[in-house]
């Protein structure tokens, strides 16, 4: 039995060039993901305005109840 040393003309072989392209794309993806992770870590998880709005919303019912106890009528607005 004779084993062919090179592929037939009808066969497509990626070879070293195909490996280098795939390896280069993998390396680029690694650095892009690392950079994205750094940028996302710089972003504040919860914006200050949202925290302030939550605090104000929680304080509002307490303030309305306190006004009601002092005045006997709920404050509008």
PyMOL Python script that loads the backbone (N, CA, C, O; Angstrom):
from pymol import cmd

cmd.read_pdbstr("""\
ATOM      1  N   UNK A   1       0.842  -1.161   0.000  1.00  0.00           N
ATOM      2  CA  UNK A   1       0.000   0.000   0.000  1.00  0.00           C
ATOM      3  C   UNK A   1       0.892   1.230   0.000  1.00  0.00           C
ATOM      4  O   UNK A   1       1.867   1.309   0.748  1.00  0.00           O
ATOM      5  N   UNK A   2       0.551   2.167  -0.832  1.00  0.00           N
ATOM      6  CA  UNK A   2       1.325   3.391  -0.953  1.00  0.00           C
ATOM      7  C   UNK A   2       0.544   4.524  -0.280  1.00  0.00           C
ATOM      8  O   UNK A   2      -0.632   4.741  -0.574  1.00  0.00           O
ATOM      9  N   UNK A   3       1.215   5.243   0.628  1.00  0.00           N
ATOM     10  CA  UNK A   3       0.623   6.359   1.321  1.00  0.00           C
ATOM     11  C   UNK A   3       1.065   7.637   0.633  1.00  0.00           C
ATOM     12  O   UNK A   3       2.257   7.863   0.423  1.00  0.00           O
ATOM     13  N   UNK A   4       0.100   8.465   0.285  1.00  0.00           N
ATOM     14  CA  UNK A   4       0.438   9.700  -0.411  1.00  0.00           C
ATOM     15  C   UNK A   4       1.058  10.692   0.571  1.00  0.00           C
ATOM     16  O   UNK A   4       0.526  10.901   1.661  1.00  0.00           O
ATOM     17  N   UNK A   5       2.158  11.290   0.197  1.00  0.00           N
ATOM     18  CA  UNK A   5       2.854  12.243   1.050  1.00  0.00           C
ATOM     19  C   UNK A   5       2.179  13.610   1.027  1.00  0.00           C
ATOM     20  O   UNK A   5       2.217  14.330   2.025  1.00  0.00           O
ATOM     21  N   UNK A   6       1.577  13.968  -0.065  1.00  0.00           N
ATOM     22  CA  UNK A   6       0.911  15.262  -0.164  1.00  0.00           C
ATOM     23  C   UNK A   6      -0.558  15.028  -0.511  1.00  0.00           C
ATOM     24  O   UNK A   6      -0.903  14.014  -1.117  1.00  0.00           O
ATOM     25  N   UNK A   7      -1.414  15.964  -0.129  1.00  0.00           N
ATOM     26  CA  UNK A   7      -2.844  15.788  -0.410  1.00  0.00           C
ATOM     27  C   UNK A   7      -3.131  15.921  -1.907  1.00  0.00           C
ATOM     28  O   UNK A   7      -2.369  16.534  -2.655  1.00  0.00           O
ATOM     29  N   UNK A   8      -4.217  15.346  -2.303  1.00  0.00           N
ATOM     30  CA  UNK A   8      -4.619  15.440  -3.707  1.00  0.00           C
ATOM     31  C   UNK A   8      -4.989  16.872  -4.041  1.00  0.00           C
ATOM     32  O   UNK A   8      -5.259  17.668  -3.142  1.00  0.00           O
ATOM     33  N   UNK A   9      -5.004  17.200  -5.290  1.00  0.00           N
ATOM     34  CA  UNK A   9      -5.289  18.563  -5.740  1.00  0.00           C
ATOM     35  C   UNK A   9      -6.708  18.999  -5.383  1.00  0.00           C
ATOM     36  O   UNK A   9      -6.973  20.194  -5.251  1.00  0.00           O
ATOM     37  N   UNK A  10      -7.621  18.041  -5.227  1.00  0.00           N
ATOM     38  CA  UNK A  10      -9.007  18.401  -4.933  1.00  0.00           C
ATOM     39  C   UNK A  10      -9.257  18.618  -3.435  1.00  0.00           C
ATOM     40  O   UNK A  10     -10.334  19.074  -3.049  1.00  0.00           O
ATOM     41  N   UNK A  11      -8.284  18.298  -2.601  1.00  0.00           N
ATOM     42  CA  UNK A  11      -8.446  18.473  -1.157  1.00  0.00           C
ATOM     43  C   UNK A  11      -7.938  19.850  -0.720  1.00  0.00           C
ATOM     44  O   UNK A  11      -6.935  20.348  -1.231  1.00  0.00           O
ATOM     45  N   UNK A  12      -8.641  20.443   0.220  1.00  0.00           N
ATOM     46  CA  UNK A  12      -8.244  21.747   0.741  1.00  0.00           C
ATOM     47  C   UNK A  12      -7.627  21.529   2.120  1.00  0.00           C
ATOM     48  O   UNK A  12      -8.236  20.900   2.986  1.00  0.00           O
ATOM     49  N   UNK A  13      -6.419  22.051   2.319  1.00  0.00           N
ATOM     50  CA  UNK A  13      -5.721  21.915   3.584  1.00  0.00           C
ATOM     51  C   UNK A  13      -5.403  23.317   4.089  1.00  0.00           C
ATOM     52  O   UNK A  13      -4.788  24.107   3.372  1.00  0.00           O
ATOM     53  N   UNK A  14      -5.815  23.637   5.319  1.00  0.00           N
ATOM     54  CA  UNK A  14      -5.581  24.988   5.811  1.00  0.00           C
ATOM     55  C   UNK A  14      -4.101  25.308   5.995  1.00  0.00           C
ATOM     56  O   UNK A  14      -3.671  26.425   5.709  1.00  0.00           O
ATOM     57  N   UNK A  15      -3.344  24.370   6.452  1.00  0.00           N
ATOM     58  CA  UNK A  15      -1.917  24.583   6.598  1.00  0.00           C
ATOM     59  C   UNK A  15      -1.555  25.564   7.690  1.00  0.00           C
ATOM     60  O   UNK A  15      -2.371  25.881   8.556  1.00  0.00           O
ATOM     61  N   UNK A  16      -0.339  26.035   7.643  1.00  0.00           N
ATOM     62  CA  UNK A  16       0.197  26.917   8.678  1.00  0.00           C
ATOM     63  C   UNK A  16      -0.474  28.291   8.622  1.00  0.00           C
ATOM     64  O   UNK A  16      -0.663  28.924   9.661  1.00  0.00           O
ATOM     65  N   UNK A  17      -0.832  28.751   7.441  1.00  0.00           N
ATOM     66  CA  UNK A  17      -1.472  30.056   7.313  1.00  0.00           C
ATOM     67  C   UNK A  17      -2.829  30.064   8.020  1.00  0.00           C
ATOM     68  O   UNK A  17      -3.159  31.023   8.717  1.00  0.00           O
ATOM     69  N   UNK A  18      -3.600  29.020   7.847  1.00  0.00           N
ATOM     70  CA  UNK A  18      -4.892  28.914   8.523  1.00  0.00           C
ATOM     71  C   UNK A  18      -4.722  28.893  10.033  1.00  0.00           C
ATOM     72  O   UNK A  18      -5.491  29.529  10.754  1.00  0.00           O
ATOM     73  N   UNK A  19      -3.725  28.170  10.516  1.00  0.00           N
ATOM     74  CA  UNK A  19      -3.467  28.123  11.953  1.00  0.00           C
ATOM     75  C   UNK A  19      -3.097  29.497  12.481  1.00  0.00           C
ATOM     76  O   UNK A  19      -3.587  29.905  13.534  1.00  0.00           O
ATOM     77  N   UNK A  20      -2.238  30.221  11.769  1.00  0.00           N
ATOM     78  CA  UNK A  20      -1.813  31.542  12.212  1.00  0.00           C
ATOM     79  C   UNK A  20      -2.981  32.530  12.239  1.00  0.00           C
ATOM     80  O   UNK A  20      -3.063  33.365  13.140  1.00  0.00           O
ATOM     81  N   UNK A  21      -3.876  32.442  11.268  1.00  0.00           N
ATOM     82  CA  UNK A  21      -5.037  33.334  11.244  1.00  0.00           C
ATOM     83  C   UNK A  21      -5.933  33.065  12.443  1.00  0.00           C
ATOM     84  O   UNK A  21      -6.358  33.999  13.123  1.00  0.00           O
ATOM     85  N   UNK A  22      -6.225  31.785  12.708  1.00  0.00           N
ATOM     86  CA  UNK A  22      -7.091  31.429  13.836  1.00  0.00           C
ATOM     87  C   UNK A  22      -6.416  31.801  15.161  1.00  0.00           C
ATOM     88  O   UNK A  22      -7.076  32.317  16.063  1.00  0.00           O
ATOM     89  N   UNK A  23      -5.123  31.547  15.285  1.00  0.00           N
ATOM     90  CA  UNK A  23      -4.400  31.891  16.508  1.00  0.00           C
ATOM     91  C   UNK A  23      -4.385  33.411  16.710  1.00  0.00           C
ATOM     92  O   UNK A  23      -4.545  33.887  17.834  1.00  0.00           O
ATOM     93  N   UNK A  24      -4.196  34.163  15.640  1.00  0.00           N
ATOM     94  CA  UNK A  24      -4.206  35.623  15.734  1.00  0.00           C
ATOM     95  C   UNK A  24      -5.565  36.156  16.147  1.00  0.00           C
ATOM     96  O   UNK A  24      -5.649  37.095  16.939  1.00  0.00           O
ATOM     97  N   UNK A  25      -6.623  35.573  15.624  1.00  0.00           N
ATOM     98  CA  UNK A  25      -7.976  35.995  16.012  1.00  0.00           C
ATOM     99  C   UNK A  25      -8.246  35.665  17.475  1.00  0.00           C
ATOM    100  O   UNK A  25      -8.881  36.447  18.181  1.00  0.00           O
ATOM    101  N   UNK A  26      -7.771  34.519  17.929  1.00  0.00           N
ATOM    102  CA  UNK A  26      -7.929  34.157  19.339  1.00  0.00           C
ATOM    103  C   UNK A  26      -7.169  35.108  20.249  1.00  0.00           C
ATOM    104  O   UNK A  26      -7.673  35.498  21.301  1.00  0.00           O
ATOM    105  N   UNK A  27      -5.966  35.480  19.853  1.00  0.00           N
ATOM    106  CA  UNK A  27      -5.157  36.405  20.634  1.00  0.00           C
ATOM    107  C   UNK A  27      -5.815  37.795  20.675  1.00  0.00           C
ATOM    108  O   UNK A  27      -5.853  38.437  21.724  1.00  0.00           O
ATOM    109  N   UNK A  28      -6.326  38.246  19.534  1.00  0.00           N
ATOM    110  CA  UNK A  28      -7.021  39.539  19.499  1.00  0.00           C
ATOM    111  C   UNK A  28      -8.259  39.502  20.390  1.00  0.00           C
ATOM    112  O   UNK A  28      -8.536  40.467  21.103  1.00  0.00           O
ATOM    113  N   UNK A  29      -8.998  38.406  20.358  1.00  0.00           N
ATOM    114  CA  UNK A  29     -10.186  38.274  21.201  1.00  0.00           C
ATOM    115  C   UNK A  29      -9.814  38.328  22.678  1.00  0.00           C
ATOM    116  O   UNK A  29     -10.512  38.958  23.473  1.00  0.00           O
ATOM    117  N   UNK A  30      -8.721  37.675  23.045  1.00  0.00           N
ATOM    118  CA  UNK A  30      -8.271  37.696  24.437  1.00  0.00           C
ATOM    119  C   UNK A  30      -8.008  39.125  24.908  1.00  0.00           C
ATOM    120  O   UNK A  30      -8.464  39.518  25.982  1.00  0.00           O
ATOM    121  N   UNK A  31      -7.275  39.904  24.110  1.00  0.00           N
ATOM    122  CA  UNK A  31      -6.944  41.273  24.510  1.00  0.00           C
ATOM    123  C   UNK A  31      -8.173  42.185  24.492  1.00  0.00           C
ATOM    124  O   UNK A  31      -8.292  43.079  25.330  1.00  0.00           O
ATOM    125  N   UNK A  32      -9.083  41.966  23.545  1.00  0.00           N
ATOM    126  CA  UNK A  32     -10.313  42.760  23.517  1.00  0.00           C
ATOM    127  C   UNK A  32     -11.174  42.492  24.745  1.00  0.00           C
ATOM    128  O   UNK A  32     -11.714  43.426  25.339  1.00  0.00           O
ATOM    129  N   UNK A  33     -11.305  41.239  25.128  1.00  0.00           N
ATOM    130  CA  UNK A  33     -12.100  40.907  26.308  1.00  0.00           C
ATOM    131  C   UNK A  33     -11.454  41.444  27.582  1.00  0.00           C
ATOM    132  O   UNK A  33     -12.150  41.895  28.491  1.00  0.00           O
ATOM    133  N   UNK A  34     -10.144  41.397  27.647  1.00  0.00           N
ATOM    134  CA  UNK A  34      -9.444  41.940  28.812  1.00  0.00           C
ATOM    135  C   UNK A  34      -9.649  43.450  28.919  1.00  0.00           C
ATOM    136  O   UNK A  34      -9.872  43.974  30.010  1.00  0.00           O
ATOM    137  N   UNK A  35      -9.572  44.139  27.794  1.00  0.00           N
ATOM    138  CA  UNK A  35      -9.784  45.582  27.779  1.00  0.00           C
ATOM    139  C   UNK A  35     -11.229  45.920  28.141  1.00  0.00           C
ATOM    140  O   UNK A  35     -11.476  46.869  28.885  1.00  0.00           O
ATOM    141  N   UNK A  36     -12.182  45.151  27.620  1.00  0.00           N
ATOM    142  CA  UNK A  36     -13.590  45.393  27.935  1.00  0.00           C
ATOM    143  C   UNK A  36     -13.836  45.211  29.434  1.00  0.00           C
ATOM    144  O   UNK A  36     -14.586  45.976  30.040  1.00  0.00           O
ATOM    145  N   UNK A  37     -13.210  44.206  30.023  1.00  0.00           N
ATOM    146  CA  UNK A  37     -13.369  43.960  31.450  1.00  0.00           C
ATOM    147  C   UNK A  37     -12.843  45.136  32.264  1.00  0.00           C
ATOM    148  O   UNK A  37     -13.474  45.535  33.243  1.00  0.00           O
ATOM    149  N   UNK A  38     -11.707  45.696  31.880  1.00  0.00           N
ATOM    150  CA  UNK A  38     -11.160  46.867  32.576  1.00  0.00           C
ATOM    151  C   UNK A  38     -12.111  48.047  32.482  1.00  0.00           C
ATOM    152  O   UNK A  38     -12.340  48.745  33.469  1.00  0.00           O
ATOM    153  N   UNK A  39     -12.674  48.273  31.277  1.00  0.00           N
ATOM    154  CA  UNK A  39     -13.579  49.403  31.088  1.00  0.00           C
ATOM    155  C   UNK A  39     -14.865  49.230  31.886  1.00  0.00           C
ATOM    156  O   UNK A  39     -15.369  50.197  32.458  1.00  0.00           O
ATOM    157  N   UNK A  40     -15.398  48.020  31.932  1.00  0.00           N
ATOM    158  CA  UNK A  40     -16.627  47.780  32.683  1.00  0.00           C
ATOM    159  C   UNK A  40     -16.408  47.901  34.181  1.00  0.00           C
ATOM    160  O   UNK A  40     -17.322  48.288  34.909  1.00  0.00           O
ATOM    161  N   UNK A  41     -15.225  47.580  34.647  1.00  0.00           N
ATOM    162  CA  UNK A  41     -14.935  47.733  36.074  1.00  0.00           C
ATOM    163  C   UNK A  41     -14.840  49.203  36.475  1.00  0.00           C
ATOM    164  O   UNK A  41     -15.032  49.534  37.645  1.00  0.00           O
ATOM    165  N   UNK A  42     -14.547  50.082  35.528  1.00  0.00           N
ATOM    166  CA  UNK A  42     -14.477  51.515  35.816  1.00  0.00           C
ATOM    167  C   UNK A  42     -15.865  52.118  35.978  1.00  0.00           C
ATOM    168  O   UNK A  42     -16.023  53.137  36.650  1.00  0.00           O
ATOM    169  N   UNK A  43     -16.852  51.510  35.381  1.00  0.00           N
ATOM    170  CA  UNK A  43     -18.219  52.038  35.420  1.00  0.00           C
ATOM    171  C   UNK A  43     -18.813  51.759  36.788  1.00  0.00           C
ATOM    172  O   UNK A  43     -18.695  50.654  37.318  1.00  0.00           O
ATOM    173  N   UNK A  44     -19.463  52.790  37.363  1.00  0.00           N
ATOM    174  CA  UNK A  44     -20.107  52.626  38.666  1.00  0.00           C
ATOM    175  C   UNK A  44     -21.253  51.639  38.529  1.00  0.00           C
ATOM    176  O   UNK A  44     -22.020  51.689  37.568  1.00  0.00           O
ATOM    177  N   UNK A  45     -21.359  50.754  39.488  1.00  0.00           N
ATOM    178  CA  UNK A  45     -22.406  49.736  39.431  1.00  0.00           C
ATOM    179  C   UNK A  45     -23.792  50.370  39.553  1.00  0.00           C
ATOM    180  O   UNK A  45     -24.702  50.010  38.805  1.00  0.00           O
ATOM    181  N   UNK A  46     -23.961  51.303  40.479  1.00  0.00           N
ATOM    182  CA  UNK A  46     -25.245  51.960  40.713  1.00  0.00           C
ATOM    183  C   UNK A  46     -24.994  53.461  40.706  1.00  0.00           C
ATOM    184  O   UNK A  46     -24.257  53.953  41.561  1.00  0.00           O
ATOM    185  N   UNK A  47     -25.574  54.200  39.780  1.00  0.00           N
ATOM    186  CA  UNK A  47     -25.334  55.642  39.723  1.00  0.00           C
ATOM    187  C   UNK A  47     -25.798  56.346  40.993  1.00  0.00           C
ATOM    188  O   UNK A  47     -26.735  55.904  41.658  1.00  0.00           O
ATOM    189  N   UNK A  48     -25.131  57.443  41.315  1.00  0.00           N
ATOM    190  CA  UNK A  48     -25.468  58.199  42.531  1.00  0.00           C
ATOM    191  C   UNK A  48     -26.894  58.727  42.484  1.00  0.00           C
ATOM    192  O   UNK A  48     -27.600  58.700  43.492  1.00  0.00           O
ATOM    193  N   UNK A  49     -27.323  59.209  41.316  1.00  0.00           N
ATOM    194  CA  UNK A  49     -28.663  59.784  41.230  1.00  0.00           C
ATOM    195  C   UNK A  49     -29.729  58.750  41.520  1.00  0.00           C
ATOM    196  O   UNK A  49     -30.786  59.078  42.059  1.00  0.00           O
ATOM    197  N   UNK A  50     -29.461  57.491  41.163  1.00  0.00           N
ATOM    198  CA  UNK A  50     -30.445  56.447  41.424  1.00  0.00           C
ATOM    199  C   UNK A  50     -30.518  56.149  42.921  1.00  0.00           C
ATOM    200  O   UNK A  50     -31.600  55.935  43.467  1.00  0.00           O
ATOM    201  N   UNK A  51     -29.352  56.138  43.579  1.00  0.00           N
ATOM    202  CA  UNK A  51     -29.327  55.915  45.028  1.00  0.00           C
ATOM    203  C   UNK A  51     -30.037  57.062  45.752  1.00  0.00           C
ATOM    204  O   UNK A  51     -30.797  56.832  46.692  1.00  0.00           O
ATOM    205  N   UNK A  52     -29.784  58.302  45.307  1.00  0.00           N
ATOM    206  CA  UNK A  52     -30.427  59.458  45.926  1.00  0.00           C
ATOM    207  C   UNK A  52     -31.941  59.417  45.721  1.00  0.00           C
ATOM    208  O   UNK A  52     -32.701  59.769  46.623  1.00  0.00           O
ATOM    209  N   UNK A  53     -32.375  58.990  44.544  1.00  0.00           N
ATOM    210  CA  UNK A  53     -33.810  58.902  44.267  1.00  0.00           C
ATOM    211  C   UNK A  53     -34.468  57.845  45.159  1.00  0.00           C
ATOM    212  O   UNK A  53     -35.582  58.035  45.646  1.00  0.00           O
ATOM    213  N   UNK A  54     -33.766  56.739  45.364  1.00  0.00           N
ATOM    214  CA  UNK A  54     -34.319  55.697  46.240  1.00  0.00           C
ATOM    215  C   UNK A  54     -34.450  56.212  47.671  1.00  0.00           C
ATOM    216  O   UNK A  54     -35.459  55.980  48.337  1.00  0.00           O
ATOM    217  N   UNK A  55     -33.410  56.916  48.136  1.00  0.00           N
ATOM    218  CA  UNK A  55     -33.464  57.469  49.495  1.00  0.00           C
ATOM    219  C   UNK A  55     -34.593  58.480  49.631  1.00  0.00           C
ATOM    220  O   UNK A  55     -35.322  58.470  50.623  1.00  0.00           O
ATOM    221  N   UNK A  56     -34.739  59.344  48.648  1.00  0.00           N
ATOM    222  CA  UNK A  56     -35.793  60.362  48.688  1.00  0.00           C
ATOM    223  C   UNK A  56     -37.169  59.712  48.667  1.00  0.00           C
ATOM    224  O   UNK A  56     -38.086  60.164  49.352  1.00  0.00           O
ATOM    225  N   UNK A  57     -37.310  58.657  47.885  1.00  0.00           N
ATOM    226  CA  UNK A  57     -38.589  57.970  47.796  1.00  0.00           C
ATOM    227  C   UNK A  57     -38.922  57.272  49.117  1.00  0.00           C
ATOM    228  O   UNK A  57     -40.083  57.223  49.522  1.00  0.00           O
ATOM    229  N   UNK A  58     -37.915  56.741  49.773  1.00  0.00           N
ATOM    230  CA  UNK A  58     -38.139  56.077  51.055  1.00  0.00           C
ATOM    231  C   UNK A  58     -38.439  57.101  52.149  1.00  0.00           C
ATOM    232  O   UNK A  58     -39.227  56.826  53.055  1.00  0.00           O
ATOM    233  N   UNK A  59     -37.821  58.269  52.071  1.00  0.00           N
ATOM    234  CA  UNK A  59     -38.045  59.310  53.074  1.00  0.00           C
ATOM    235  C   UNK A  59     -39.395  59.993  52.892  1.00  0.00           C
ATOM    236  O   UNK A  59     -39.963  60.492  53.864  1.00  0.00           O
ATOM    237  N   UNK A  60     -39.912  60.028  51.692  1.00  0.00           N
ATOM    238  CA  UNK A  60     -41.156  60.733  51.402  1.00  0.00           C
ATOM    239  C   UNK A  60     -42.346  60.169  52.188  1.00  0.00           C
ATOM    240  O   UNK A  60     -43.062  60.960  52.803  1.00  0.00           O
ATOM    241  N   UNK A  61     -42.602  58.866  52.210  1.00  0.00           N
ATOM    242  CA  UNK A  61     -43.727  58.366  53.014  1.00  0.00           C
ATOM    243  C   UNK A  61     -43.540  58.638  54.501  1.00  0.00           C
ATOM    244  O   UNK A  61     -44.510  58.920  55.205  1.00  0.00           O
ATOM    245  N   UNK A  62     -42.319  58.558  54.980  1.00  0.00           N
ATOM    246  CA  UNK A  62     -42.067  58.831  56.393  1.00  0.00           C
ATOM    247  C   UNK A  62     -42.361  60.297  56.705  1.00  0.00           C
ATOM    248  O   UNK A  62     -42.931  60.604  57.752  1.00  0.00           O
ATOM    249  N   UNK A  63     -41.981  61.192  55.815  1.00  0.00           N
ATOM    250  CA  UNK A  63     -42.238  62.626  56.002  1.00  0.00           C
ATOM    251  C   UNK A  63     -43.740  62.902  55.955  1.00  0.00           C
ATOM    252  O   UNK A  63     -44.237  63.702  56.748  1.00  0.00           O
ATOM    253  N   UNK A  64     -44.469  62.262  55.050  1.00  0.00           N
ATOM    254  CA  UNK A  64     -45.913  62.454  54.948  1.00  0.00           C
ATOM    255  C   UNK A  64     -46.603  61.972  56.217  1.00  0.00           C
ATOM    256  O   UNK A  64     -47.539  62.610  56.698  1.00  0.00           O
ATOM    257  N   UNK A  65     -46.147  60.857  56.755  1.00  0.00           N
ATOM    258  CA  UNK A  65     -46.745  60.340  58.002  1.00  0.00           C
ATOM    259  C   UNK A  65     -46.471  61.292  59.159  1.00  0.00           C
ATOM    260  O   UNK A  65     -47.343  61.526  59.996  1.00  0.00           O
ATOM    261  N   UNK A  66     -45.274  61.834  59.205  1.00  0.00           N
ATOM    262  CA  UNK A  66     -44.925  62.770  60.269  1.00  0.00           C
ATOM    263  C   UNK A  66     -45.772  64.043  60.155  1.00  0.00           C
ATOM    264  O   UNK A  66     -46.260  64.552  61.164  1.00  0.00           O
ATOM    265  N   UNK A  67     -45.949  64.560  58.933  1.00  0.00           N
ATOM    266  CA  UNK A  67     -46.792  65.740  58.729  1.00  0.00           C
ATOM    267  C   UNK A  67     -48.224  65.455  59.153  1.00  0.00           C
ATOM    268  O   UNK A  67     -48.874  66.308  59.758  1.00  0.00           O
ATOM    269  N   UNK A  68     -48.712  64.285  58.846  1.00  0.00           N
ATOM    270  CA  UNK A  68     -50.083  63.913  59.205  1.00  0.00           C
ATOM    271  C   UNK A  68     -50.261  63.886  60.720  1.00  0.00           C
ATOM    272  O   UNK A  68     -51.282  64.338  61.239  1.00  0.00           O
ATOM    273  N   UNK A  69     -49.274  63.359  61.419  1.00  0.00           N
ATOM    274  CA  UNK A  69     -49.365  63.301  62.878  1.00  0.00           C
ATOM    275  C   UNK A  69     -49.314  64.702  63.500  1.00  0.00           C
ATOM    276  O   UNK A  69     -49.974  64.965  64.505  1.00  0.00           O
ATOM    277  N   UNK A  70     -48.533  65.587  62.900  1.00  0.00           N
ATOM    278  CA  UNK A  70     -48.410  66.939  63.451  1.00  0.00           C
ATOM    279  C   UNK A  70     -49.631  67.789  63.126  1.00  0.00           C
ATOM    280  O   UNK A  70     -50.147  68.491  63.996  1.00  0.00           O
ATOM    281  N   UNK A  71     -50.096  67.730  61.887  1.00  0.00           N
ATOM    282  CA  UNK A  71     -51.166  68.617  61.427  1.00  0.00           C
ATOM    283  C   UNK A  71     -52.551  67.984  61.439  1.00  0.00           C
ATOM    284  O   UNK A  71     -53.559  68.690  61.457  1.00  0.00           O
ATOM    285  N   UNK A  72     -52.602  66.693  61.429  1.00  0.00           N
ATOM    286  CA  UNK A  72     -53.889  66.018  61.375  1.00  0.00           C
ATOM    287  C   UNK A  72     -54.431  65.843  59.990  1.00  0.00           C
ATOM    288  O   UNK A  72     -55.426  65.144  59.797  1.00  0.00           O
ATOM    289  N   UNK A  73     -53.798  66.464  59.011  1.00  0.00           N
ATOM    290  CA  UNK A  73     -54.226  66.294  57.612  1.00  0.00           C
ATOM    291  C   UNK A  73     -53.006  66.003  56.762  1.00  0.00           C
ATOM    292  O   UNK A  73     -51.930  66.543  57.019  1.00  0.00           O
ATOM    293  N   UNK A  74     -53.154  65.166  55.764  1.00  0.00           N
ATOM    294  CA  UNK A  74     -52.007  64.890  54.895  1.00  0.00           C
ATOM    295  C   UNK A  74     -51.661  66.093  54.047  1.00  0.00           C
ATOM    296  O   UNK A  74     -52.544  66.832  53.610  1.00  0.00           O
ATOM    297  N   UNK A  75     -50.380  66.287  53.816  1.00  0.00           N
ATOM    298  CA  UNK A  75     -49.899  67.389  52.981  1.00  0.00           C
ATOM    299  C   UNK A  75     -49.965  66.984  51.523  1.00  0.00           C
ATOM    300  O   UNK A  75     -49.558  65.878  51.169  1.00  0.00           O
ATOM    301  N   UNK A  76     -50.457  67.840  50.693  1.00  0.00           N
ATOM    302  CA  UNK A  76     -50.504  67.584  49.240  1.00  0.00           C
ATOM    303  C   UNK A  76     -49.311  68.251  48.577  1.00  0.00           C
ATOM    304  O   UNK A  76     -48.923  69.362  48.938  1.00  0.00           O
ATOM    305  N   UNK A  77     -48.725  67.549  47.587  1.00  0.00           N
ATOM    306  CA  UNK A  77     -47.668  68.141  46.777  1.00  0.00           C
ATOM    307  C   UNK A  77     -46.364  67.912  47.348  1.00  0.00           C
ATOM    308  O   UNK A  77     -45.359  68.348  46.786  1.00  0.00           O
TER     309      UNK A  77
END
""", "prot")
cmd.dss("prot")
cmd.show_as("cartoon", "prot")
cmd.util.cbc("prot")
cmd.orient("prot")
